[in-house]
Amino acid sequence: MLLQLPTQKIPIQEILINKKVKLFIKREDLVHPQISGNKYWKLFFNVNNYLAKNPEKPYIITFGGAFSNHIAAVSAVGNLAGIPTLGIIRGEELKDKWLNNPTLLFAKRNGMNLKFVTREEYRHKEKLTEFLQKEFPEALIVPEGGTNEDAVNGVKMMLNDETKDFDYLCTAVGTGGTIAGILKYSEENQSVIGFKIVDDDSLQNTISELTSKKNFHLIDSSFGGYGKIKDENIRFINDFKEKYGIPLEPIYTGKMMQRIFELIDEDYFPENSRILCFHTGGLQGIEGANLLLEKQNRNLII
């Protein structure tokens, strides 16, 4: 087994108490220094089950964008275990620019080979996957974001006896794997809320295909679109870190937390609700975000 269960308990921090609700955050960003947050758990069974069957010449292939937390995590797994990895990167124009991209540079330093494809090719990942599986029949091909049945089962590890005490379980939603895992293993009396950071109408169906449980709903938290960072997002993230000592990245967890604070102000949650948010990591993305913000002469994320 390559990926191990943590030897120390992942902390749950209380971050807001008012007269109506109590808000907590589970620090999954602390699960591993390089394989961050939910990515660790989404890869947990994918990688361990694969290595149990293919210990001789393992090879891992996956997909992602220029600042993908998943690409960074898979490259770190490969470096940790000495497993060759290949990242299929969206955007052929990045082929000559990866040295200036902190995420892709991190992946390369971990030994990952990068193959850049056009955005049109990337949209047809199913065909790419079929081609790659024929070319590398023994390889583990992990889908974009790591979302599959093994990932859903790995996310179960984010839940424990402590998480049973909450009325609401909240997570940011990209490809749907994390919320599906939280939902599948949640208690019947708990409500699961997914904070969508992408405008993807298929997410409802994706989640339903991964688990039969229905005690969830999705709330738009894109703030203008995936990867878009507004000045209000930067202010919230910086104020949050200053007040609570917890860093947030601007694509997933930062937007989720900002939307939750808005909902609390709007009295969305019933009085005396206990709300648990999952910090899904991805802090490596802050450096790339700041590079873009600096070019735009905007405030940076601290």
ChimeraX attribute file (.defattr): number of C-alpha atoms within 10 A of each C-alpha:
attribute: neighborCount
match mode: 1-to-1
recipient: residues
	/A:1	11
	/A:2	14
	/A:3	17
	/A:4	9
	/A:5	11
	/A:6	10
	/A:7	7
	/A:8	8
	/A:9	10
	/A:10	14
	/A:11	12
	/A:12	17
	/A:13	15
	/A:14	14
	/A:15	14
	/A:16	13
	/A:17	12
	/A:18	10
	/A:19	7
	/A:20	13
	/A:21	16
	/A:22	18
	/A:23	20
	/A:24	18
	/A:25	20
	/A:26	20
	/A:27	20
	/A:28	21
	/A:29	24
	/A:30	19
	/A:31	24
	/A:32	14
	/A:33	10
	/A:34	21
	/A:35	25
	/A:36	24
	/A:37	26
	/A:38	29
	/A:39	30
	/A:40	27
	/A:41	27
	/A:42	28
	/A:43	28
	/A:44	22
	/A:45	21
	/A:46	22
	/A:47	22
	/A:48	16
	/A:49	14
	/A:50	17
	/A:51	18
	/A:52	11
	/A:53	10
	/A:54	14
	/A:55	9
	/A:56	8
	/A:57	10
	/A:58	19
	/A:59	21
	/A:60	22
	/A:61	24
	/A:62	21
	/A:63	25
	/A:64	20
	/A:65	21
	/A:66	17
	/A:67	21
	/A:68	19
	/A:69	23
	/A:70	27
	/A:71	31
	/A:72	28
	/A:73	24
	/A:74	30
	/A:75	30
	/A:76	25
	/A:77	23
	/A:78	21
	/A:79	18
	/A:80	14
	/A:81	11
	/A:82	13
	/A:83	18
	/A:84	19
	/A:85	27
	/A:86	22
	/A:87	24
	/A:88	20
	/A:89	24
	/A:90	21
	/A:91	18
	/A:92	16
	/A:93	12
	/A:94	19
	/A:95	13
	/A:96	9
	/A:97	11
	/A:98	17
	/A:99	13
	/A:100	12
	/A:101	15
	/A:102	20
	/A:103	24
	/A:104	27
	/A:105	16
	/A:106	19
	/A:107	24
	/A:108	21
	/A:109	13
	/A:110	21
	/A:111	18
	/A:112	25
	/A:113	17
	/A:114	19
	/A:115	15
	/A:116	20
	/A:117	18
	/A:118	13
	/A:119	14
	/A:120	11
	/A:121	15
	/A:122	20
	/A:123	12
	/A:124	10
	/A:125	15
	/A:126	12
	/A:127	12
	/A:128	15
	/A:129	17
	/A:130	13
	/A:131	12
	/A:132	14
	/A:133	15
	/A:134	10
	/A:135	10
	/A:136	14
	/A:137	12
	/A:138	15
	/A:139	19
	/A:140	19
	/A:141	21
	/A:142	21
	/A:143	17
	/A:144	18
	/A:145	24
	/A:146	28
	/A:147	23
	/A:148	23
	/A:149	17
	/A:150	20
	/A:151	27
	/A:152	29
	/A:153	23
	/A:154	23
	/A:155	27
	/A:156	19
	/A:157	16
	/A:158	21
	/A:159	16
	/A:160	11
	/A:161	6
	/A:162	8
	/A:163	18
	/A:164	16
	/A:165	13
	/A:166	19
	/A:167	18
	/A:168	21
	/A:169	25
	/A:170	24
	/A:171	25
	/A:172	30
	/A:173	25
	/A:174	22
	/A:175	22
	/A:176	25
	/A:177	28
	/A:178	32
	/A:179	28
	/A:180	31
	/A:181	28
	/A:182	27
	/A:183	30
	/A:184	23
	/A:185	19
	/A:186	21
	/A:187	16
	/A:188	12
	/A:189	11
	/A:190	18
	/A:191	18
	/A:192	25
	/A:193	21
	/A:194	24
	/A:195	25
	/A:196	25
	/A:197	25
	/A:198	21
	/A:199	14
	/A:200	10
	/A:201	8
	/A:202	10
	/A:203	18
	/A:204	13
	/A:205	10
	/A:206	16
	/A:207	23
	/A:208	15
	/A:209	12
	/A:210	21
	/A:211	18
	/A:212	11
	/A:213	15
	/A:214	13
	/A:215	15
	/A:216	19
	/A:217	12
	/A:218	17
	/A:219	15
	/A:220	18
	/A:221	25
	/A:222	22
	/A:223	19
	/A:224	13
	/A:225	14
	/A:226	15
	/A:227	15
	/A:228	13
	/A:229	18
	/A:230	12
	/A:231	11
	/A:232	12
	/A:233	21
	/A:234	22
	/A:235	14
	/A:236	19
	/A:237	23
	/A:238	20
	/A:239	16
	/A:240	18
	/A:241	14
	/A:242	12
	/A:243	10
	/A:244	12
	/A:245	11
	/A:246	17
	/A:247	21
	/A:248	28
	/A:249	24
	/A:250	24
	/A:251	26
	/A:252	26
	/A:253	25
	/A:254	21
	/A:255	26
	/A:256	28
	/A:257	25
	/A:258	17
	/A:259	19
	/A:260	20
	/A:261	15
	/A:262	12
	/A:263	12
	/A:264	16
	/A:265	10
	/A:266	9
	/A:267	12
	/A:268	11
	/A:269	17
	/A:270	11
	/A:271	12
	/A:272	13
	/A:273	14
	/A:274	18
	/A:275	24
	/A:276	24
	/A:277	23
	/A:278	25
	/A:279	28
	/A:280	25
	/A:281	27
	/A:282	26
	/A:283	20
	/A:284	19
	/A:285	19
	/A:286	20
	/A:287	18
	/A:288	18
	/A:289	20
	/A:290	17
	/A:291	15
	/A:292	13
	/A:293	17
	/A:294	12
	/A:295	8
	/A:296	9
	/A:297	9
	/A:298	13
	/A:299	12
	/A:300	17
	/A:301	21
	/A:302	16
